[in-house]
Amino acid sequence: MRILMISAEGPPLARAGALVDVMDALPHALRARGHEVAVALPFYREIRENPEFKEDDTGITVDVRVGEKTYIAEYLQGRSASGVQLFFVRCDDFFDRAAIYGEHGVQYEDNAARFIFFCKAAVELARRLTPSPQILHLHDWPAALVPVFVRAHHLPFATVLTVHHLAEQGSFWGLDFRLTNLHERFFTLRGIEFFGKVNFLKGGILFADKITTVSEHYKREIQTAECGCELDGVLRENAFKLTAILHGADYARWNPETDKLLPVGYNSSSLLGKQICRAALLAGLQLAPAPSGPVFGMVTRVVEEKGFQILVPALDRLLSDDVRLIILGEGDPAYETALAVAARKFSTKFAYRKHYDEKLAHVIEAGMDISLIPSRFEPAGLSAMYSLKYGALPVARATGGIQEIIEDYDPTSDPPEAGYGFLCYEYSTEAFWDSIKRAREIFREHDVWAELRERAMARNFSWEASAQRYEELYAELVGASEEAAA
């Protein structure tokens, strides 16, 4: 099958979020199964300035209307490190900027225009590819208007929308609808209008042929009022085309035995390398090498969704113990400030690094003993998969994909040879603190901890099973299209 994936994030961007990992691993896994897969991305300044990545001009340009203005879309091409075909939509007016969505915690004011342009330009790319793609697979709100344009212009593409983060919907002022150049019938209850605003994600949910999300538990959660971010009613009405496919971990990049970014590799049979990575991590961040308490870590976006609302109030208690803590990530300025203040207060125990660094991210995974995942929402839980592989036992709130990845350790269970993490079932500081204390106590029992770590490192969440599920979904749509054409 011929598949064009369309996303605002993907390789060769720095991997600050899980979506970049997905857009690297999933196309590669599908390509390994014999499919023709390409990825369409905006041509950001970061890509243009990357000295290790080379792109070529296709010579194709298209005029794209956005409201009353016309912009030129230039198309470039390249290959990801794993060999997947990449297409880039270039328009410096929109994408020659320091960041993807905004700077200093403030979104760019013209994001509606930027991603309306991107969706239109991606559709124009699909129309010009030879042979034509059969499936357009969209990821999250920045690409979610593609199915709307496909339906509005009666184009011969089947569309699949994957919802990675429901909370981020692409909601803009109603006046921005004019930028779509769509007929006014699309700005209605049965269109992209949502409480007087333009809602990209709602449009994708309504007009895509299939909707997927990234774990079975998250699929159920987003159809509830508590976790549906006000789109739960829309999702329930369209549940007939909603499928859950648990995403996998890219073990070609995230495997402590072969990871070239680590000081030394290791596996579950030989853990000396993990101790070396631990020592290198603490030394590199100028944290105290002793006492021997656990090293906690997080590589994440610093936003409420990731649980900082309940983590920040626990920092003083946590750092008053014989522990070290490392957090890597940026996001909400208020949480960034709180972390920076705590890092100054506990300078020998806590290191906070705002700007993403690929090597540091890998060394944190290898050097920490315990991974903190206090997320309010955790759709897929890729960070948990990575932590397990690197032998960092997770303390996590049981939400979304976490419940399909982490098995809670209960020493009173029968048999006791089960579990390899510490789950918290209530979203509160006290409940999460109780789970941290449980992990802290078990860490002192060296033999038990070693058993749990070995059990965790044996878990396998490869992309093969996920790619097969997507393949089956695509085949269903292609089969239906061929029947309709006949």
C-alpha positions in Angstrom: 0.0 0.0 0.0 1.0 3.6 -0.5 0.8 5.8 2.6 1.6 9.5 3.1 1.9 10.5 6.7 1.3 14.2 7.5 2.5 15.6 10.8 3.9 18.9 12.3 6.6 16.9 14.0 9.0 14.2 12.8 12.6 13.4 12.0 15.1 15.1 11.7 13.7 17.4 14.4 15.2 17.1 17.9 13.2 14.6 19.8 11.6 16.7 22.5 8.4 14.8 22.4 7.1 11.3 21.7 5.5 12.2 18.3 8.9 12.6 16.7 9.8 9.1 17.8 6.5 7.8 16.4 7.0 9.5 13.1 10.5 7.9 12.8 9.6 4.4 14.0 6.1 3.7 12.5 7.0 4.6 8.9 10.2 2.5 9.2 8.2 -0.5 10.6 5.6 -0.2 7.8 8.3 0.1 5.2 9.9 -3.1 6.5 6.5 -4.8 5.9 6.7 -3.9 2.2 4.7 -0.7 2.0 5.6 2.6 0.3 5.6 5.2 3.1 6.5 8.9 3.0 6.2 11.6 5.6 5.2 15.3 5.0 6.5 17.9 7.4 6.9 21.7 7.5 10.4 22.9 6.6 11.3 24.5 9.9 14.4 26.6 10.5 15.8 23.8 12.7 15.8 21.4 9.8 17.3 24.0 7.4 20.1 24.7 9.9 20.9 21.0 10.7 24.4 20.4 9.2 23.9 16.7 9.4 20.8 16.6 7.3 20.7 17.2 3.6 17.6 17.9 1.6 17.0 18.4 -2.2 14.7 20.7 -4.0 12.0 18.8 -6.0 11.5 21.8 -8.3 7.7 21.7 -7.5 5.9 24.8 -6.2 2.2 25.4 -5.7 0.2 28.5 -5.0 -1.8 28.0 -1.8 -4.7 30.3 -0.8 -5.1 31.2 2.9 -8.0 33.5 3.1 -7.4 36.5 0.8 -3.7 35.9 0.5 -1.8 33.5 -1.7 1.5 31.9 -0.5 3.9 29.7 -2.4 4.6 26.2 -1.1 8.0 24.8 -2.2 8.5 21.1 -1.8 11.9 19.6 -0.7 12.8 16.0 -0.1 15.2 13.9 1.9 15.6 10.6 3.8 15.4 9.9 7.5 18.3 8.1 9.2 16.2 4.9 8.9 15.7 5.4 5.1 12.1 6.7 5.0 11.2 9.2 2.3 10.6 12.7 3.7 8.9 15.6 2.0 9.1 19.1 3.4 6.7 22.0 2.8 8.7 25.2 2.7 7.2 28.6 3.3 9.5 30.9 5.2 6.7 33.3 6.1 5.2 30.5 8.3 8.0 28.1 9.3 11.3 30.0 9.4 11.0 30.5 13.1 12.9 29.6 16.3 10.3 27.0 17.4 7.4 24.9 16.1 4.3 26.3 17.9 5.5 29.3 19.9 8.3 30.8 22.0 8.7 31.4 25.8 5.4 29.6 26.5 3.4 31.8 24.1 1.9 30.4 21.0 2.4 32.1 17.7 -0.5 34.4 16.9 -0.9 33.1 13.4 -0.9 29.3 14.2 -4.3 28.9 12.5 -3.0 30.4 9.2 0.3 28.4 9.5 -1.3 25.0 9.8 -4.2 25.7 7.5 -1.5 26.4 4.9 0.3 23.3 5.9 -2.8 21.1 5.6 -3.6 22.5 2.2 0.0 22.2 0.9 0.1 18.6 2.1 -3.0 17.8 0.2 -1.5 19.4 -2.9 1.6 17.3 -2.4 -0.5 14.1 -2.3 -2.3 15.1 -5.5 1.1 15.4 -7.3 2.8 12.3 -6.1 3.2 9.5 -8.6 1.9 6.9 -8.0 -0.7 8.5 -5.9 -0.9 7.6 -2.2 -3.9 5.5 -1.2 -3.9 6.5 2.5 -3.3 9.9 4.1 -2.4 9.3 7.7 -2.7 12.5 9.8 -1.2 13.0 13.3 -2.8 15.4 15.9 -4.4 18.7 15.4 -1.9 20.5 13.0 -2.8 18.0 10.3 -6.4 17.4 11.3 -8.0 19.6 8.6 -6.6 17.4 5.8 -9.7 15.1 5.9 -11.9 18.2 5.8 -10.2 19.4 2.6 -10.2 15.9 1.1 -14.0 15.6 1.7 -14.7 19.2 0.5 -12.9 18.7 -2.8 -14.0 15.0 -3.3 -10.4 13.8 -3.5 -9.7 10.0 -3.9 -7.8 9.5 -0.7 -8.7 7.4 2.4 -7.9 9.3 5.6 -6.8 8.1 9.0 -6.4 10.5 12.0 -4.3 9.5 15.0 -5.1 11.4 18.2 -1.9 11.4 20.3 -2.9 14.3 22.6 -6.6 15.2 22.8 -6.0 18.2 25.0 -4.2 20.0 22.2 -7.0 20.6 19.7 -6.0 23.5 17.5 -8.8 25.8 18.7 -8.8 29.3 17.2 -11.1 32.3 16.8 -14.2 31.8 14.7 -13.0 34.6 12.4 -10.1 32.3 11.4 -12.5 30.1 9.5 -12.2 32.5 6.5 -8.6 31.4 6.2 -9.8 27.9 5.2 -11.6 29.1 2.1 -14.2 26.4 2.8 -18.0 26.8 2.2 -19.8 28.2 5.2 -21.6 24.8 5.6 -18.3 23.6 7.2 -18.6 26.1 10.0 -21.5 24.4 11.7 -22.3 21.9 14.4 -21.5 19.2 11.9 -18.3 20.9 10.8 -15.3 22.4 12.4 -17.2 25.0 14.5 -17.0 24.3 18.2 -18.6 26.8 20.6 -18.1 29.6 18.1 -14.4 28.7 17.4 -12.6 26.8 14.7 -11.5 23.4 16.1 -9.0 21.5 13.9 -9.2 18.3 15.8 -13.0 18.2 15.8 -12.9 18.6 12.0 -10.5 15.6 11.7 -12.7 13.5 14.0 -15.8 14.2 12.0 -14.3 13.9 8.4 -11.6 11.2 8.7 -12.5 7.7 7.5 -10.9 6.2 10.6 -9.7 7.5 13.9 -7.0 5.8 16.0 -5.6 6.6 19.4 -2.6 5.2 21.1 -3.8 2.8 23.7 -7.0 0.9 24.7 -7.3 2.7 28.0 -6.8 6.1 26.5 -9.5 5.3 23.9 -12.0 4.7 26.8 -10.8 7.7 28.8 -11.2 10.2 26.0 -14.9 9.3 25.6 -15.6 10.4 29.2 -16.4 13.9 30.5 -13.5 13.8 32.9 -10.8 13.1 30.2 -12.5 14.0 27.0 -11.4 17.7 27.0 -14.9 18.7 25.9 -14.7 16.5 22.8 -16.0 13.4 24.5 -19.5 13.8 23.0 -18.0 14.1 19.5 -15.8 11.0 20.1 -18.7 9.0 21.4 -20.8 9.8 18.3 -17.9 8.7 16.1 -16.9 5.7 18.3 -17.8 3.4 15.4 -14.7 4.5 13.5 -12.4 4.8 16.6 -9.7 2.1 17.1 -6.9 1.8 19.7 -3.4 0.7 18.7 -0.8 0.6 21.4 2.3 2.2 20.0 5.7 0.6 20.4 9.2 1.6 21.4 12.0 2.2 18.8 14.6 -0.3 20.1 16.9 0.6 17.3 17.4 3.9 19.1 16.5 3.1 22.7 18.4 0.0 23.7 21.1 0.2 26.4 23.0 -2.7 24.9 23.6 -0.9 21.6 23.1 2.8 22.5 26.0 4.8 21.1 25.1 7.9 23.2 26.0 6.1 26.5 29.4 6.0 28.1 29.2 2.3 28.1 26.4 -0.2 27.1 24.8 -2.8 29.3 22.0 -5.4 29.5 20.1 -7.2 32.2 22.8 -9.8 32.6 25.6 -7.3 33.0 24.6 -4.2 34.8 28.1 -2.8 35.6 27.5 -0.4 32.6 24.4 1.0 34.3 26.5 1.9 37.4 29.0 3.6 35.1 26.3 5.6 33.4 24.8 6.5 36.8 28.2 7.9 37.9 28.7 9.7 34.6 25.2 11.3 34.8 25.8 12.6 38.3 29.3 13.9 37.6 28.2 15.5 34.4 25.4 17.5 36.2 27.6 18.2 39.2 25.4 16.3 41.6 26.6 14.6 44.7 27.9 11.1 44.0 26.7 10.0 47.5 24.7 9.0 49.5 23.6 5.8 47.9 19.9 6.6 47.6 18.0 6.3 44.3 18.5 8.6 41.3 15.0 9.8 40.1 14.6 11.2 36.6 12.2 12.6 34.0 12.6 13.3 30.3 9.3 15.1 29.4 7.4 18.2 28.5 7.0 20.4 31.5 3.3 20.9 31.4 0.3 20.2 33.5 -0.7 17.2 31.4 2.5 15.5 32.5 1.6 15.8 36.2 3.7 18.8 37.4 0.6 20.0 39.2 1.0 17.2 41.7 4.8 16.7 41.5 6.0 20.3 42.2 4.4 20.3 45.7 6.2 17.1 46.6 9.7 18.3 45.6 10.8 19.6 49.0 9.8 16.3 50.7 11.5 14.2 47.9 14.7 16.2 47.9 15.0 16.2 51.7 15.7 12.5 51.4 18.9 10.8 50.3 18.1 11.0 46.6 19.1 12.8 43.4 16.7 14.1 40.8 17.2 15.1 37.2 14.5 16.6 35.0 15.0 17.4 31.3 12.3 19.3 29.4 10.6 22.7 28.7 7.0 23.9 28.6 4.9 26.0 31.0 7.0 28.9 32.3 5.4 28.7 35.7 6.6 25.1 36.2 9.9 25.8 34.6 10.4 28.6 37.2 9.4 26.3 40.1 11.9 23.6 39.0 14.7 26.2 38.6 14.0 27.5 42.1 14.1 24.0 43.5 17.3 23.2 41.6 19.0 26.2 43.2 17.7 25.3 46.7 18.9 21.7 46.4 21.9 22.3 44.1 23.7 19.1 45.0 20.6 16.9 44.7 18.5 18.3 41.8 19.5 19.3 38.3 17.0 20.8 35.9 17.9 21.3 32.3 15.3 23.1 30.1 16.7 22.7 26.6 16.4 19.2 25.0 19.7 17.4 24.5 19.6 14.0 22.8 22.7 12.6 24.5 21.6 13.8 27.9 18.2 12.2 27.4 19.7 8.8 26.8 22.2 9.1 29.7 19.3 10.1 32.1 17.4 6.9 31.0 20.5 4.8 31.7 21.7 6.5 34.8 18.5 6.9 36.8 17.1 4.2 39.1 13.5 5.4 39.2 11.5 7.1 36.5 8.8 9.6 37.6 5.6 9.6 35.5 2.9 11.6 37.4 0.9 12.3 34.3 -2.6 13.5 34.4 -2.9 12.0 30.9 -0.4 9.6 29.3 -1.9 8.4 26.1 0.8 6.0 24.9 3.4 5.9 27.6 6.5 5.7 25.4 8.6 7.2 28.2 7.6 4.2 30.4 8.7 1.8 27.7 12.1 3.4 27.4 12.6 3.5 31.2 11.8 -0.2 31.5 14.3 -1.2 28.8 17.0 0.9 30.5 16.3 -0.7 33.9 14.7 2.4 35.5 11.6 1.3 37.4 8.7 3.7 37.0 6.6 5.4 39.6 3.5 6.3 37.6 0.0 7.4 37.7 -2.3 4.7 36.2 -3.7 6.5 33.2 -4.0 5.8 29.5 -1.3 3.5 28.1 0.5 3.3 31.4 -2.0 0.6 32.5 -1.0 -1.5 29.5 2.7 -1.1 30.0 3.4 -1.1 33.8 2.4 -3.9 36.1 2.2 -2.7 39.7 4.5 -4.5 42.2 2.6 -6.0 45.2 4.8 -8.0 47.6 1.6 -9.6 49.1 0.3 -10.9 45.7 0.2 -14.6 44.9 2.5 -15.4 43.1 4.8 -12.6 44.3 6.9 -12.9 41.1 4.9 -10.2 39.3 5.1 -6.5 38.8 7.9 -4.2 38.0 6.6 -0.7 38.8 4.7 1.4 41.3 1.3 2.7 40.3 -0.7 5.5 41.8 -4.4 5.4 41.0 -5.5 8.9 42.3 -4.4 12.1 40.7 -3.1 13.9 43.8 0.2 14.9 45.4 -0.4 12.6 48.4 -1.2 9.6 46.4 1.8 10.0 44.1 4.0 10.6 47.2 2.8 7.3 48.7 3.9 5.5 45.5 7.3 7.2 45.6 7.7 6.1 49.2 6.8 2.5 48.2 9.5 2.5 45.5 12.0 4.1 48.0 11.5 1.3 50.5 11.8 -1.5 47.9 15.0 0.2 46.6 16.6 -0.6 49.9 15.9 -4.3 49.4 18.7 -4.9 46.9 17.8 -8.5 45.9 14.1 -7.6 45.4 15.0 -4.5 43.4 17.4 -6.5 41.2 14.5 -9.0 40.4 12.1 -6.2 39.5 14.7 -4.5 37.3 15.4 -7.7 35.5 11.7 -8.3 35.0 11.3 -4.7 33.7 14.2 -5.0 31.2 12.7 -8.2 29.8 9.5 -6.4 28.7 9.2 -6.0 24.9 7.1 -3.3 23.2 8.4 -3.5 19.6 6.7 -1.7 16.8 6.1 -4.9 14.8 2.7 -5.6 16.4 1.6 -2.0 16.1 2.6 -1.8 12.5 0.6 -4.9 11.7 -2.5 -3.4 13.3 -2.1 -0.2 11.2 -1.6 -2.4 8.1 -4.9 -4.2 8.8 -6.7 -0.8 9.2 -5.2 0.6 6.0 -6.2 -2.6 4.1 -9.8 -2.3 5.3 -10.0 1.3 3.9 -8.2 0.5 0.6 -10.5 -2.5 0.1 -13.6 -0.4 0.7 -12.3 2.3 -1.8 -11.7 -0.3 -4.4 -15.2 -1.8 -3.9 -16.7 1.7 -4.2 -14.8 2.4 -7.4 -15.9 -0.9 -8.9 
